[in-house]
């Protein structure tokens, strides 16, 4: 949805609003500007979903209206799954000198997150109108739950995963 936050998008919206006001004042023709802009936005989203053509740049860290597999090997970052399906593999993360924090957000989509049980991991999962399935069998539908691997010690370096899911599904699986 990065296109919505660009200067081009808002410039076009402001021009359309200005043209609508001028047409209304000069010619007395009322054009439902906001409904028209909303309809054009929905048409754009529909075309983008059918063709896969997008005006915003594709990120290696997010799956928007697509299915993607992401292998994480570097330090702290943020990953998003929006209106799509994402598989995020955290089993390749190396804990060098410090803790590694990873944020994962799933909105109106589904994601599978793979973790290595040998890596000390703490998962803080929160959900609203969705489901987060954790390796110990617990499911978070509303609220927050914290899961820790057996080898997790707070004083030692570890992987910290902040996961949130809204109107979607998220599943944590251990990779052997």
C-alpha positions as CSV (number, residue, x, y, z in Angstrom):
1,X,0.0,0.0,0.0
2,X,3.0,2.3,-0.3
3,X,1.6,3.9,-3.4
4,X,-1.2,5.5,-1.2
5,X,1.5,7.3,0.8
6,X,3.4,8.9,-2.2
7,X,3.3,12.4,-3.3
8,X,2.0,11.4,-6.7
9,X,-1.2,9.8,-5.2
10,X,-2.0,12.8,-3.0
11,X,-1.2,15.3,-5.7
12,X,-3.7,13.6,-8.0
13,X,-6.3,13.5,-5.2
14,X,-5.9,17.2,-4.5
15,X,-6.1,18.1,-8.3
16,X,-9.3,16.0,-8.6
17,X,-10.8,17.7,-5.6
18,X,-9.9,21.2,-7.0
19,X,-11.3,20.3,-10.4
20,X,-14.5,19.1,-8.7
21,X,-14.9,22.4,-6.8
22,X,-14.3,24.5,-9.9
23,X,-16.8,22.5,-12.0
24,X,-19.3,22.8,-9.2
25,X,-18.9,26.6,-8.8
26,X,-18.6,27.5,-12.5
27,X,-21.0,25.1,-14.1
28,X,-23.2,24.1,-11.2
29,X,-22.5,20.4,-11.8
30,X,-22.0,18.4,-8.6
31,X,-19.6,15.5,-8.9
32,X,-19.3,13.1,-5.9
33,X,-15.5,13.5,-5.7
34,X,-14.8,11.3,-2.7
35,X,-17.0,8.5,-4.0
36,X,-15.3,8.7,-7.3
37,X,-11.8,8.6,-5.8
38,X,-12.8,5.7,-3.6
39,X,-14.2,3.8,-6.6
40,X,-11.1,4.5,-8.7
41,X,-8.9,3.2,-5.8
42,X,-11.0,0.0,-5.6
43,X,-10.7,-0.5,-9.4
44,X,-6.9,0.0,-9.0
45,X,-6.7,-2.6,-6.3
46,X,-8.8,-5.1,-8.3
47,X,-6.6,-4.7,-11.4
48,X,-3.5,-5.0,-9.3
49,X,-4.8,-8.3,-7.7
50,X,-5.7,-9.8,-11.1
51,X,-2.6,-8.8,-13.0
52,X,0.1,-8.5,-10.3
53,X,1.1,-5.1,-11.7
54,X,1.9,-2.6,-9.0
55,X,2.9,1.0,-8.9
56,X,4.7,0.7,-5.6
57,X,8.0,-1.0,-5.2
58,X,8.2,-4.6,-4.1
59,X,10.0,-5.3,-0.9
60,X,11.9,-8.4,0.0
61,X,10.6,-8.1,3.5
62,X,6.9,-8.0,2.8
63,X,4.2,-9.9,1.0
64,X,1.4,-7.6,-0.2
65,X,-1.3,-9.3,-2.4
66,X,1.1,-12.2,-3.1
67,X,2.6,-15.4,-1.9
68,X,6.2,-15.2,-0.8
69,X,8.9,-17.2,1.1
70,X,11.4,-15.1,3.0
71,X,14.6,-16.5,4.5
72,X,16.0,-14.4,7.3
73,X,19.7,-14.6,8.0
74,X,20.6,-11.1,9.1
75,X,19.9,-9.1,12.3
76,X,16.9,-7.3,13.5
77,X,14.2,-6.3,11.0
78,X,10.4,-6.1,10.3
79,X,8.4,-8.3,8.0
80,X,4.8,-7.8,6.9
81,X,2.2,-10.0,5.2
82,X,-0.9,-8.1,4.0
83,X,-3.6,-9.7,1.9
84,X,-1.3,-12.5,1.0
85,X,0.5,-15.6,2.2
86,X,4.0,-15.5,3.6
87,X,6.5,-18.1,4.9
88,X,9.2,-16.6,7.0
89,X,12.1,-18.8,7.9
90,X,13.9,-17.6,11.0
91,X,15.9,-20.8,11.5
92,X,19.0,-19.3,9.7
93,X,19.4,-16.4,12.1
94,X,22.8,-16.3,13.8
95,X,23.0,-14.8,17.3
96,X,26.5,-13.2,17.4
97,X,27.1,-10.6,20.1
98,X,23.6,-9.4,20.9
99,X,19.9,-10.2,21.0
100,X,18.1,-10.2,17.7
101,X,14.6,-8.7,17.5
102,X,12.3,-9.5,14.6
103,X,8.8,-7.9,14.1
104,X,6.3,-9.8,12.1
105,X,2.8,-8.4,11.2
106,X,0.1,-10.3,9.4
107,X,-3.1,-8.4,8.3
108,X,-5.9,-10.1,6.4
109,X,-3.5,-12.9,5.4
110,X,-1.7,-16.0,6.5
111,X,1.8,-16.6,7.6
112,X,4.0,-19.5,8.7
113,X,7.0,-18.7,10.7
114,X,9.8,-21.3,11.1
115,X,12.0,-21.3,14.1
116,X,15.0,-23.4,15.1
117,X,14.4,-25.0,18.6
118,X,18.2,-24.9,19.1
119,X,18.1,-21.0,19.1
120,X,17.0,-19.5,22.4
121,X,13.7,-17.8,21.3
122,X,11.0,-15.7,23.0
123,X,7.8,-15.1,21.0
124,X,5.4,-12.4,22.1
125,X,2.3,-13.0,20.0
126,X,-0.7,-10.7,19.9
127,X,-3.9,-11.2,18.0
128,X,-7.1,-9.4,17.3
129,X,-9.8,-11.2,15.3
130,X,-7.3,-13.7,14.1
131,X,-5.3,-16.7,15.3
132,X,-1.7,-17.2,16.3
133,X,-0.7,-20.9,16.7
134,X,2.4,-21.3,18.8
135,X,4.8,-24.3,19.0
136,X,3.5,-25.4,22.4
137,X,0.0,-25.8,21.1
138,X,-1.5,-22.6,22.4
139,X,-3.6,-20.4,20.2
140,X,-4.1,-16.7,20.7
141,X,-7.3,-15.3,19.2
142,X,-7.6,-12.1,21.3
143,X,-4.9,-10.6,23.4
144,X,-1.3,-11.6,23.9
145,X,0.7,-14.7,24.8
146,X,4.4,-15.2,25.4
147,X,6.2,-18.4,24.4
148,X,9.7,-19.3,25.3
149,X,11.8,-22.2,24.0
150,X,13.2,-24.6,26.6
151,X,16.8,-23.3,26.2
152,X,15.7,-19.6,26.6
153,X,17.4,-17.6,29.4
154,X,16.7,-13.9,29.7
155,X,20.2,-13.0,30.6
156,X,21.8,-14.7,27.6
157,X,21.6,-13.6,23.9
158,X,18.4,-14.8,22.2
159,X,15.9,-14.2,19.4
160,X,13.0,-12.0,20.3
161,X,10.0,-12.3,17.9
162,X,7.2,-9.7,18.3
163,X,4.3,-11.1,16.2
164,X,0.9,-9.6,15.6
165,X,-2.0,-10.8,13.6
166,X,-5.2,-9.0,12.7
167,X,-8.0,-10.7,10.8
168,X,-5.7,-13.4,9.7
169,X,-3.7,-16.5,10.7
170,X,-0.2,-17.1,11.9
171,X,1.5,-20.4,12.7
172,X,4.8,-21.0,14.3
173,X,6.5,-24.3,13.5
174,X,9.8,-25.7,14.6
175,X,12.3,-26.6,11.9
176,X,14.3,-29.6,12.5
